[in-house]
Amino acid sequence: MKIFVARLQGTPVFDPAGDQIGRIRDVVVGLRLGHRPNVHGFVVEVQPRRRVFLPITRVRRIEAGAVIFTGRINMRRFEQRTTETLAIGEILDLTVRFDDQPMTVYDVAMEETRPSTWEITSVALYKGRRREPRIVDWGEVSGFDTLQKDQGAAGLIAAFESLRAADMASALHDLPSKRRIEIARALNDTRLADVLEELPPDDQIGILGTLEPERAADVLEEMGPDDAADLLHDLPEEQASELLALMEPGEAAPVRRLLTYPEDSAGGVMTSEPVILPPSATVAEALAHIRQQDLTPSVAAQVYVSRPPTETPTGTYLGVSHFQRLLREPPSTQLGTVLDPSIDPIRPQFTLLQVAYYLANYNLVAAPVVDELGRLVGAVTVDDVLDHMLPEDWRERADYRDE
């Protein structure tokens, strides 16, 4: 039975007891001159965002939507050896030769040739812009050992298409730098912005630095103002000023405001685009707003009510209404009558520790931030606080699971 490796991306992995321990992120193979590549095993992502190695000899069964293994899995972080190749991350999109013509690798297939022994036996190829793959035997193709300056990215992007932004960021981080930049540059602005928000600062800076300034500014416009401000904080002042000047004035304005606050303050980590409505809006309107798919759960957890204008900085801030309260009220009820009187807003100058105490004390996932004029200027969410209070390299540390 042939199994195409790109289709394994994201497949759940289950232990002998039937508990899911992670998902497949890549297939580790060993290229051999004159022979089919051996499959060494799988790269499995376990929570929270650690990649470990599952030897193919421990895989008991591969079926639709599941990989079941036997024995125990070593939780040490996966480190690729120099003799190993990642089938999804490094082979897809290679330009190879078949029948003396250049073609592009769309996918590769693995088969169990002997008990517990798997090999890459077939290659799916396409030529030009037509994506109608032709499946041929591995031995009929040459060029897998050739170093390529520009490998392309379409196949890998297709394999990553169903991943959440955080998972795609994790996958990109573990790719070689050259490959990571190729994939990032090939993403559209919106997808790249979502992925950049989840990458460590060094990766963000490295990718942004390879883009034309105009494109980099477009990507910053697609990011949340707080994430864009964090990234600009990490750039050299001259580069940050250039990118801000290239952004649309309306998109740059909230970012400029956020940059005026210290990075370790409520103002420095808040989002300037929470859900804000006037007191005359109804519960039905509020619920329609928080249903928006692009809102994170913490941002959608509550609706802030203020006098017009309802863009930050708003008119006079009136209060907050939590989504649980909204679910209990008749749809026609006006928001001004269902505010929580027990929640006082915080100031932009609050330190992150003060914000953390505030959220913990009131059991909240977000807090309104109000300036000295009584205007709502943003909201701090618990995920933003955690992101800034954890060690700077928390996304890439191998040992944080056990700390």
Secondary structure as GFF3:
##gff-version 3
##sequence-region A 1 403
A	DSSP	beta_strand	3	4	.	.	.	ID=ss1
A	DSSP	three_ten_helix	5	8	.	.	.	ID=ss2
A	DSSP	beta_strand	12	14	.	.	.	ID=ss3
A	DSSP	beta_strand	20	32	.	.	.	ID=ss4
A	DSSP	beta_strand	35	46	.	.	.	ID=ss5
A	DSSP	beta_strand	50	55	.	.	.	ID=ss6
A	DSSP	three_ten_helix	56	58	.	.	.	ID=ss7
A	DSSP	beta_strand	59	63	.	.	.	ID=ss8
A	DSSP	beta_strand	66	69	.	.	.	ID=ss9
A	DSSP	beta_strand	85	86	.	.	.	ID=ss10
A	DSSP	pi_helix	87	91	.	.	.	ID=ss11
A	DSSP	beta_strand	95	98	.	.	.	ID=ss12
A	DSSP	beta_strand	101	114	.	.	.	ID=ss13
A	DSSP	beta_strand	117	126	.	.	.	ID=ss14
A	DSSP	beta_strand	134	137	.	.	.	ID=ss15
A	DSSP	three_ten_helix	138	140	.	.	.	ID=ss16
A	DSSP	beta_strand	141	142	.	.	.	ID=ss17
A	DSSP	alpha_helix	154	160	.	.	.	ID=ss18
A	DSSP	alpha_helix	165	173	.	.	.	ID=ss19
A	DSSP	alpha_helix	177	186	.	.	.	ID=ss20
A	DSSP	alpha_helix	189	196	.	.	.	ID=ss21
A	DSSP	alpha_helix	201	208	.	.	.	ID=ss22
A	DSSP	alpha_helix	213	222	.	.	.	ID=ss23
A	DSSP	alpha_helix	225	234	.	.	.	ID=ss24
A	DSSP	alpha_helix	237	246	.	.	.	ID=ss25
A	DSSP	alpha_helix	249	259	.	.	.	ID=ss26
A	DSSP	alpha_helix	266	269	.	.	.	ID=ss27
A	DSSP	beta_strand	276	277	.	.	.	ID=ss28
A	DSSP	alpha_helix	283	290	.	.	.	ID=ss29
A	DSSP	beta_strand	302	306	.	.	.	ID=ss30
A	DSSP	beta_strand	317	322	.	.	.	ID=ss31
A	DSSP	alpha_helix	323	328	.	.	.	ID=ss32
A	DSSP	three_ten_helix	335	337	.	.	.	ID=ss33
A	DSSP	alpha_helix	352	362	.	.	.	ID=ss34
A	DSSP	beta_strand	366	370	.	.	.	ID=ss35
A	DSSP	beta_strand	376	381	.	.	.	ID=ss36
A	DSSP	alpha_helix	382	389	.	.	.	ID=ss37
A	DSSP	three_ten_helix	400	402	.	.	.	ID=ss38
###
